[in-house]
Amino acid sequence: MTASPELQRQMLRRMQTIRRFEERASDDYHSGDIYGVVHCYIGEEAVAVGVCSALRGEDQIISNHRGHGHCIAKGADLNRMMAELYGRQDGFCKGKGGSMHIADFSIGMLGANGIVGGGISIITGAGLAAQMEGNDNVAVGFFGDGASNAGSFHESLNIASRWNLPVVYVCEHNSWAANTSAKMTHSQDDVAGRASGYGMPGIVVDGNDVLAVYDAACEAVARARAGDGPTLLECKTYRHRAHTERLGAVDPRP
């Protein structure tokens, strides 16, 4: 599906919003105003925006520890997001969730998750719920290439395929699980290559090209909404910051 000029402008604005939010969060973290841990989404904005632009308001998503971009792409209120990072009561989780656990059920954001791979099984359950309720809602799970080696990834894709669930699994392949290169941990270059073992399509796309991501997401979402089952969508991308802002300028990646 080709994005209209207006939608393209909206996607650009949304990506710019994510970038500016993350820059502000980083600045406030390093100035000592934000405590805890902050994982910036800078560099990966096209994935969240491209995928979420293919969704309807009632569709649901789940995120991971690097979830600010997904929240914003799904339409979360920026003030309440920043309040959550600051630990304030007017944050989405009353300041108790912090950066890694933001949720807003009213917009279909089921939450970010500090457990690597933890959200994959949850979004599979959301897909099962949509199927049991008899609606055509779609569930989308975002996770990194590191999480694709977790048991929950394999278990979830297996059961989603077996039960023909309306789920789109989005692997944001930035080639690094914290500071460990995917070359050391993955048996093949493309995570999407594993999809055939579960009887579902596997799509690889340039995750830095928002229009390419949008087109691929539209295809996967349409398939799920039509009752044709899950898809594994792999977006090749790269984060521009260290694994966490706590590391500051110390980034062991080449």
N, C-alpha and C positions, 0 to 999 in steps of 0.2 A: 504494500500500500504506500503510495507516494504522499508524503506530508505536504499539506498546503503551505503557501507562503506565510500565512498567519500562524499556523502551528509551528513552523520553523522559527519564527520570531519568538514565540512563546518558549520554545525549547532553549533558545539561546539565552533568553532572560533568566530562565530557571537555572541553567548551568552557571551563569554569572552570579546568581544569588547564592548558590551553593558555595562557589569559590570564595565569595566575600564573607559569608558566614564562617567558613572554616578559617580564613585568615584572621578574622576577629577572635574566634575561639582560641586560636594558637597564640595570638598576641596577649589575650587576657590570661591564658594559662601561664605563659612565661613571665608575666608581670606579677603573678602570685594571686590573682583575683579568682581564678578557677582552680579547685583542688581535684585530687583524684587522678584519673588517667583520661587522656584525650587522644583518639586515633583520627587523624584528619583524612578526609576523602579527596583531597586535592589531587587532580590528575585523572580521576575516575568518573568525573561528573557525567560524561556522555552515556555511561551505562545506566545509571539510575534514571536519568531524564528520558533516554530513548525508550526504556522498558515501560516506565510508568505512564508515558504519553500514549501508550497503546492500550491502557486499561480504562475501565469505567470506574466511577466513584465507588460502587459497591464491591468491586474486586478487592481482594485482600493481599497484603504483602507481609513478609517478615524479613528482618535484617540480621546483621551480625554486630560484632564489636565496633566496626567502622560504619556506623549507620546514619550519620547526620544527613548525608546526601539522599538516602532513600526516603527519610522522613520528609525532607523538603520537596523532593520530586513527587511525593504522594499528596502534598498539600498541607503539611503540618504548619502550625502557627510559629513564626520565627521567635516571637517574644517569649512564648511558653517554652520553646526549645532552649533558648539561652538561659531562661530562668532555671530550667532543670540542670543545666551545666553548672550554674551558680549555687545549686543546692537550695533554691528558694521554694516556698510552699506553693507559689503560683506556677510552678513548673508542671509538666504533664504528669509526673509521678510524685508531685509534692516535694521534689528535691531529693527523693530517696533513691531514685534510679541512676541519676547522673548520666554521663555521656553514653555509656554502653547499654542503657536499659530504658530508652524512650519509647513510649507507646501511646497511640491515640486511636482507640477502637472506632471512634466516630467517623474517621476517614479511611478505615480499613487498614490502618497500620497496627499490626498485631504485636509489634515490639521489636526492639533490637535485643541481641542476646550475647552476653559476654562469654558464653561457652562455645568454643569453636565447633561448628557443625550442629550445635544444639537446635538451631531454628529449622533445620531441614525436615526433621520429623514432625515438628509443630505445623509447618505449612502443609505437609502431607495430610495431617489431620484436618486442616481447614478445607482442603480439597475434598476430603471424604464428607465433611459436613455439608458442603455445597451440593455434592451429589445426592446425599440422603434427603436434603431439603427440597430437591427437585428444581432448583433454579439453575441458571446458566452462568453463575459467577465463576471467576477464575482465581486461583491462588498462586502467588508468585513468591518464590524463596530466593533471596540473595545470599551468596556465600563465596568464600575465596577458594583458590586452588588447594590451599592447605587443608581445608575442611573436606575436600573431595576424597581424602584418604581416611576420613573417620568412618567408623562402622555405620553411623546413622545415615550417611550418604547412600551406601549400598543397600541397606535395609529399606530405606524410604523409596528409592527409585524402583526397587524390585516390587514392592507392594503397590506403588502407584501405577505401575504398568499392569500388574496382575488384575487390579480392580478398575483400571481404565479411569483414573482420577484426573480431574481438570486442573493439573498443576504444571507450572512452568518453572523449572529449576534453572536459575541464572548463576553461572559460575563466573565470577569476576577474576579472571586469571591474570594476576599482576606478577606472577613468576616468583613471588617470595612469600613464604609462610613465616612471618616475623622476619628473622634474619637468615632463614634457611632457603636456599635456592631450590626451585622445583626440579632442577636437573639432578639433584641429589636424592629426591624422594619419589619422583614419578617415573613409571615404566614407559610412558609414551608422552609425546609432546602435547597432544590434544586430549583434554579431559573428556571432551564430547565423544571421543572414540569409544568410551565405555558404554555409551547409550545403547549400542547395538546388542550388547549382552543382556539388556533388560527389555529389548523389543520396543524401543522408542526412538524417535528421530534425535540425532545429535547435530547441532548446528554450530559452526565456528564463525565468528564475525569479528571485525576490527572494532574493539571496544572504545577506540578513540574517535570513531566516526558516528556521531549521534544519529544520523539518518540511516546508516547501515544497521545500527542497533534497533532503531525504530521499525524498520522493515522486517527484520528477523523476528522481533518481538510480536509484531502484528500477525505474522504467520503462525507463530507458536500459540498465541492467545486465541486466535480464530480456531485453531485445531482443538484446543481444550474446550472452548465454548460450544463447539459443535458436537462435543461428546466423543471425540476421537482420541482422547487420552493425553498423557504428559509428553513434554519435550525437555531435553537438556540443551540449554542455550549457553554456549561458552563465549565470553567476551574478552578478547585479548587486550589488556590494558596495562597501565603502570602507575603506581602511586609515586608522587613527587616528593613525599616526605618520608622520614624514618618511620618505622613501625608505629611508634607512639611518640607524642610530643615530649614525653619525659626524657627521651634520648637527646633532644635538642639537635645540635648539628652533627652529632655522632651517628653516622649512617654507614654501616659496614658494607653496604652494597657497592659494587663497582660503578 
